[in-house]
Amino acid sequence: MAGAGTHREHGRRRGQLSQLNQLNQHGQHDRQHGGGTMIARMFKQIRPLAGVELKAIACGSLGHLLAVFAVMLGVHGAVSWYEGRAFWPQVVAAIVCGLLAGPCAYGEQLNNHELAFRLLRDIRTEVFNTMRRLAPAKLKERGRGNLVTMLTEDIELLELFYAHTLSPIAIAALCTVVNSVVLAVINPWLGLAAFVAYLLVGLALPFAFKDVTFRTALQERERQGQLHTDLLESLDGRRELIALGASRNTRDRLKADTDAMTNARRKTRKVTGLNSIITDALTLLCLVAFAAIAWSLIQSGSLADPALALAALGGFAVSFPPLIAVSRLGSGIQPTFAAARRVFALMDETPAVREHESDEGAKLGAFTGLKAEDVTFHYPDSRDNVLKGLDLTINPGDVIGIQGENGAGKSTLIDILMRFRDVTGGKVTVSDQPIEDINTASLRAAETLVSQDTFIFSDTLAGNIAVARPDATREEIADAAHAACLDEVIDQFPDGLDHMLLRNGSELSDGQKQRVAVARAFLSRAPFMLFDEPTSNMDALTEGQVMRALIDQQHGRAYLIVSHRPAVLAHASRILTMENGRLG
Ligand SMILES: Nc1ncnc2c1ncn2[C@@H]1O[C@H](COP(=O)(O)OP(=O)(O)OP(=O)(O)O)[C@@H](O)[C@H]1O
């Protein structure tokens, strides 16, 4: 037990090390060219909504500039009043500017969020479509927790880029130019001082924090994904863990994951805090320096009107918010880039097979049989062939049983016949069409798989049976349920077929879940059905009934049944054995 624990721990450490290596590699990659490419890609997605973005920038810039002008005019008016000069025009103008600034800020937020939410909707759809294309072969390799993190938090984080990054940067740039010019009109030295201060706060500081914030943010997201994966794994495997007395190890592992995530989060917060402190300190220093310059200009006589000098100082003091927003982006935006990289990496993942969607690919007519000729296959990360020159012919009406030792390649063969994976040699044809040329929807209509693990959705029992044919009539559903020996399950619930099942059907036994899967198959009109251990969780009596029902309901369809059970294989018209990557 201790050995197993140590072994597992080594495995985990190896995993963590490889993750860290990946992080470093990704970090380097991003520093070299990936980061720029990614930002370019994020911009590209905005292009169709450029009009909304421009409105946000216009409103935001105007709002900030009006706020600065309001203060400058107000200060000038106040000093003029003190000196007994005309002050009303400035005061009225200040009030008008102040009043207009509010609606402009509102317009900026409105347009920014309009843009962000429309983009996020499109990205979510794109990610969901990608996951559909990658399933099932490629998604197995990604932790469920990581996928959950991506679908929820990562995509939400992109909102930060689209709503709070692009327009603030453009607004800060515009305000920098306009404010510097206005101050330069008052005095060129003041304009120059303001410009340098803006560059320091809005450009130099975010640049200085760029790498460290990216690294810490990326680590935090990876740790969070790891924690989600381990958490879901321990929930899914809780029965085994309790039965094997391994709960303690799991608790320790989750604690270690939580500690790692908390540490990573602490590092991110430290960097964010430091960034804030330095930004505030730098802004204050700039203000003092600006005041000193204004003072020396007054002393030297270069700036004769103190009202103008004070107005410039007041305007400069309130002109920082757009730059501070950019400066803080340094810490806020980097987690977004980390999230974007993960989302784009998923979108760029090549599926195990290239599907033919909508009108692409050959449409199948009547099913005339399936042929596998000299098929070889190896998994991408392995050089050993699992299938080695395998031949198989299935005609309509055949019931073919396949047996073989564990690991012989039976499930792999099913994946190939369902085209979840492509062969690495030889060919598979369905109704004389090469399987890789067939339109995916057409292939799915011709082939149905009943696998050992049945997923139950949070829906009624009837809805769960009719999952692939939502248009099935009540009578058809009831017939399918009856044929799959589900009567006893229906009777056990007061509302029968309308009983609402919990997600993953915790109130059904494993054998009952398998019967739901068989009922789904009965409803299917597919002329070729594949069964991977369809009765492995059923008792002998139910198994016999279900198998007899399958044969009674065959109606000329072809069945391929993988099973270790002689009682199941006894229903086959031909039994083949998988050995050395071939069927014999
Ligand atoms: N995703 C994968 N990546 C790499 N190797 C894999 C993968 N899936 C399966 N294998 C390997 O391919 C071989 C065949 O596995 P497969 O699951 O097809 O066997 P099987 O005959 O269905 O076994 P069982 O009777 O236990 O269900 C095994 O050696 C297995 O370790």
The ligand as an SDF file (V2000), in Angstrom:
LIG
                    3D

 31 33  0  0  0  0  0  0  0  0999 V2000
   -5.5900    6.2980  -25.4810 N   0  0  0  0  0  0  0  0  0  0  0  0
   -4.6800    5.3280  -25.5140 C   0  0  0  0  0  0  0  0  0  0  0  0
   -3.3880    5.6540  -25.6890 N   0  0  0  0  0  0  0  0  0  0  0  0
   -2.4330    4.7070  -25.7440 C   0  0  0  0  0  0  0  0  0  0  0  0
   -2.6710    3.3760  -25.6250 N   0  0  0  0  0  0  0  0  0  0  0  0
   -3.9430    2.9910  -25.4350 C   0  0  0  0  0  0  0  0  0  0  0  0
   -5.0070    3.9380  -25.3710 C   0  0  0  0  0  0  0  0  0  0  0  0
   -6.1590    3.2520  -25.1980 N   0  0  0  0  0  0  0  0  0  0  0  0
   -5.8300    1.9330  -25.1490 C   0  0  0  0  0  0  0  0  0  0  0  0
   -4.5000    1.7780  -25.2920 N   0  0  0  0  0  0  0  0  0  0  0  0
   -3.7560    0.4960  -25.3370 C   0  0  0  0  0  0  0  0  0  0  0  0
   -4.2160   -0.2310  -26.4800 O   0  0  0  0  0  0  0  0  0  0  0  0
   -4.3200   -1.5930  -26.1870 C   0  0  0  0  0  0  0  0  0  0  0  0
   -5.7290   -2.1030  -26.5250 C   0  0  0  0  0  0  0  0  0  0  0  0
   -6.6480   -1.4830  -25.6330 O   0  0  0  0  0  0  0  0  0  0  0  0
   -8.2210   -1.7570  -25.7520 P   0  0  0  0  0  0  0  0  0  0  0  0
   -8.8790   -0.8830  -24.7800 O   0  0  0  0  0  0  0  0  0  0  0  0
   -8.6250   -1.6340  -27.1860 O   0  0  0  0  0  0  0  0  0  0  0  0
   -8.3010   -3.2770  -25.2940 O   0  0  0  0  0  0  0  0  0  0  0  0
   -9.5790   -4.1760  -25.0360 P   0  0  0  0  0  0  0  0  0  0  0  0
   -9.3930   -5.4200  -25.8240 O   0  0  0  0  0  0  0  0  0  0  0  0
  -10.8280   -3.4050  -25.3140 O   0  0  0  0  0  0  0  0  0  0  0  0
   -9.4340   -4.4440  -23.4890 O   0  0  0  0  0  0  0  0  0  0  0  0
  -10.5490   -4.8100  -22.3990 P   0  0  0  0  0  0  0  0  0  0  0  0
  -11.0320   -6.2110  -22.6650 O   0  0  0  0  0  0  0  0  0  0  0  0
   -9.7980   -4.7320  -21.1330 O   0  0  0  0  0  0  0  0  0  0  0  0
  -11.6320   -3.7860  -22.5020 O   0  0  0  0  0  0  0  0  0  0  0  0
   -3.9550   -1.7550  -24.7130 C   0  0  0  0  0  0  0  0  0  0  0  0
   -2.6220   -2.1840  -24.6630 O   0  0  0  0  0  0  0  0  0  0  0  0
   -4.0960   -0.3760  -24.1470 C   0  0  0  0  0  0  0  0  0  0  0  0
   -3.1710   -0.1680  -23.1170 O   0  0  0  0  0  0  0  0  0  0  0  0
  1  2  1  0
  2  3  1  0
  2  7  2  0
  3  4  2  0
  4  5  1  0
  5  6  2  0
  6  7  1  0
  6 10  1  0
  7  8  1  0
  8  9  2  0
  9 10  1  0
 10 11  1  0
 11 12  1  0
 11 30  1  0
 12 13  1  0
 13 14  1  0
 13 28  1  0
 14 15  1  0
 15 16  1  0
 16 17  2  0
 16 18  1  0
 16 19  1  0
 19 20  1  0
 20 21  2  0
 20 22  1  0
 20 23  1  0
 23 24  1  0
 24 25  2  0
 24 26  1  0
 24 27  1  0
 28 29  1  0
 28 30  1  0
 30 31  1  0
M  END
$$$$
